[in-house]
Every structure is written in structure tokens, then in C-alpha cells.
Amino acid sequence: MTASPDTAKTIAIIGGTGNLGAAIARRLAKAGRTVIIGSRSAETAQAKATELGFGLTGMANADAAAAGDLLIVTVPFAAQEATLAEIAPHAQGKIVCDTTVPLVPPKVMRVQLPAEGSAAVRAQGLLGEGVTVVSGFHNVAAHKLITDADIGCDVLVFGDDKAARGAIVELADAAGLRGLHGGALVNSAAAEALTSILIFLNKTYKVDGAGIRITGELIAPEA
């Protein structure tokens, strides 16, 4: 069973001026959630918030992390370590959903997982035991998510804490997707690797943002 929605929580999107972050922020704010967009520059964050509307506000990443009850990190792999170091003091005791995919240009169609096994496990090591790391939103096309279209895409959510996973599954549902529990945090490697495969499929088959959909009749897991 998905965790009960807590609409009173403030969600901070760290790196929220990028394509994926802005898309998630817009979808959640439109669904009635309180959302802060974070960026390296408070001015840039506020400008993006004003552009997107729906009551969004903007702050510098560290301030957004401090103000948020739940954090979603949406930065490129190259910026992951520095960004997590910046927000770590403000993330203690919170859920952090890391969306990072370890793409290493120019060979982004080739799976290149980090030494830790996945970007999510790397994030947990960087943030420390006081932070509950969950991962998700790896395989959804940002340029589709920013629209109001029904994407028909599943979001696999990984984490060692089932309730924390449930919180992100619920947010994926609120964003108009279908959130699904994907198991332990180490399993995030599968979705992270799949992103490179989807990019390959996009190029090979001329797909405008391939995603994933789990087949079969799914019964909600017990709490």
C-alpha cells in the first residue's frame, strides 16, 4: 500500500531549474503541493519559479534544502557530489530522492555505473546515515513531463526504507505517472543503467522519449 499523502510537506527540488527538476516541480505544484525550486543562484531559481507558475518559489540550493521537508535532487552526474555536499547539513533526518543517472558523455548510450554500483548508493555514502536516500524518476522524458500530456510511464522507486519509498511512489502518482516500489536501494542500478538503453532506443528507432511500462495486473503491496 502506498504511503498516505502528506500534502502539508514542503518539497524542495534541488537543481530544479534543469529540465527534469522543472518538470517535476511544475507537475507537483499543479497537483497542489508546496514546492520550492532550488538552484546555484537564488535569482535563477526565482525566475524559473515565476516562469512555471502554480505558486512555486525559488531559493539557492542550500536554502531550499533547509526549508524543504522532503528533497528531490535533479542534477547531472557530474554535479552530484558537489551538490550533495552543499545540501548535506540541511538534509539530516529527511528523505532525499536522488534522480541522478551516471551518464558519462560522450558515450551516454553505454552503461557506465560508478564504482559504488549505482549513483543512488553513491548518494547515500555522500549524505551519510542520517539521511534516508531513495531514488526514482530515472526513466521519464523531461520534455514530456513538463507538458500536461498523459505520458503513460512508470517510475520505479528504490530505497531500503519502505515508508520512504512509499512517499516517493505517492509523489510520482501525484505527478501523473505511476510510481512502483522497485526494492532495495542497490536495485537502483537497474533503472540507472536502463536510461542509457532508452537513449539508444530513442536514436535507433527514432523515438521521442522512450519510457518504461510494467505489464501485468499489479496488486498494491501490503503496508
N, C-alpha and C positions, 0 to 999 in steps of 0.2 A: 504494500500500500504506500502511495506517495505521501510524503510528509505534508501536514496541513499547512496551507499557505499562511504566511505571516506578513500581511501587507503593510504592517507598521514599520518593518525593517527598511533602513536606507541602504540601497545598493550602490556601491562605488565601482565604476568601470575604469580601471587603471589602464592608461593608454587608450582612452575612449575616443580620441579624435581620429584614430585609424579606421579603416573600412569595417572590420568586424566589430570593434568596440562601439562605433557609432551606430551600427545596425542593431546590436543587442540593446544599447541604451534606448534607442527610439522605440523599439518594439515593447520593451518593458515599461517605459514611461507611458506609452499609449495605452497599455493594459492597466494603468492606474498605479503603478509602483513609483515610489520616490527614488529617483536615480540621480547620481552625481557623475558627471564626466570628468575624469582626471587626465592631465597631460603634463608634459615637462614645463609648459608655460600656462599659468592661470588664465592669461588673456586669450590664448588659443583655445583653451578648454571652454571658456565662457562664450567665445564666438561660435564654436561648434554647437554648444547647447542652445544658443539663441537661434541658430540656423535650423536645428532639428525641431525645436518647439516642445510641446507637450509638458511644459513645466520643468524641463531639465535645467540643471545648474552646472557650472563648471568651476573647477579648482585645480591647483597644482596637484600632482600625484600624491605627494605625502599628505597634504591637507585632506584630499578626498579619501585616502585610506584611513585617516584618523576619524573622519566624520561618518564613514560607512560602517554598517553593522555586518555586512557581507561584501566581500570584494571579488571582482572578476577581472583577471589580468589578461589583457588582449594586446600583447606586444610581440614583435618578431623575435625569433630565437636569439638573434644577435644582441638584443636588448634585454633579454630575460634576467640575466644575472644582476646587472646594474639596477634594473627596475625593482627587483625583489629586495635587493639590499636597501634601497631607498624606503620602501614601504614596510619592511620587516618590523621596525619598532612599533608600528601602528596596527599591525596585523595580529598581534598576540591575542589568543583567546577567540579568534574569529575563524570563520570558514573563508578560505581563499580558493576560488575556482580558477585554475590556470588553463588557458586555452592554447598554450604555446605548442606549435608544431616545429620540430627540428629540421626545417628546410635549410639547406646549405647551398646557396647559389654558387655556380650557375646550374648545378645538377639537381634541380628541385624535383625532377621526376624519378630520382633514385633514392631509395630509403637510406637514411643516414642517422640512425639513432645515436644519442650520446653515450658516453661510457657508463653512465648510471643506469642505462636501459631504456629510459624514456625522459622526456622533458618534465613530466609530472613528478617523477621520483627525484629528479634533479631539483625541482622547485621545493619539494618537502625538505630536502637536505639543506637548501639555502635558507629557508624560512625557520627551520627548527621545530622541535617537538611541541612548542606552544601554539602552533598554527595547524589547523585541520585543512589539509590540502585535498581538493577534489579536482578532477579535470573533466573537460567537456567542450562542446561546440567546435570540435576539430574539423568535421566533415560537411559543414554547411557553407554554401557560397554566400559571401558577404554581400555581393552586388544584388543578390536576390532577396536576402534578408532585410535589406534597407527599404525594400518596397512593401506594399500591402498584400502582395500575392500570396496565395496558399502554396508553399514550397513543397509540402509533402515529404519532408525529410526527417529522419530520426536522429536524435542526439544521444550518443552513448556516453554515460556519465560514470566515472571511475573514482573510487575512494575506499579507504579502509574503514570509514565510519558510515554505517548505513543511513543514519539520520541525516548526516551532512550530504550524502549522495542524494537523498530524497529531496532536500531543499533545492538542489540544482536541477533535478528532474522536474520539480514543480515550476521553476523559473523557465525551463525550456518549453514546458507546456504553455505557460503564460505568454511566451513569445510567439505562439502559434505553430510550434514544432511538436514533436513527440519525444519526450525525454524517457530514456530507458536505463535502468541500472545495468552497468557493464561489469560489475565486480570490483575486485581489489585495485588499488592504485597502480600496481605493476602492470595490470592489463591495459592501461592507457597506451602502452607501446603499440598495440594492435591498431588503434584508431589513428595514432600519430603517423604510423607507417602507411596506413591506408590513404592518407592525404596525398602522398607522392604518387600513389597509384591512380587516384582520381584525377590528378593533374595530367598524368599520362593519358588517361582515357579522354579527358577533355580535348587534348591535342590530336590524338589518334582518330577519334570518332566525331570530332567537331561538335562536342557537347558544350552547351552554355552553362557550365557549373554543375557537374555531376555530383550527386549526393548518395546517401545510402538509405535503404528502407528494409527493415526486418520483416520477413514474410511469416505467415502463420498466425493463428489466433492466440493472442497473448492474454494471460490472466494475471491481474495485478498481484504482486507478491504480498505476503502477509507482513504486517508491521513487525 
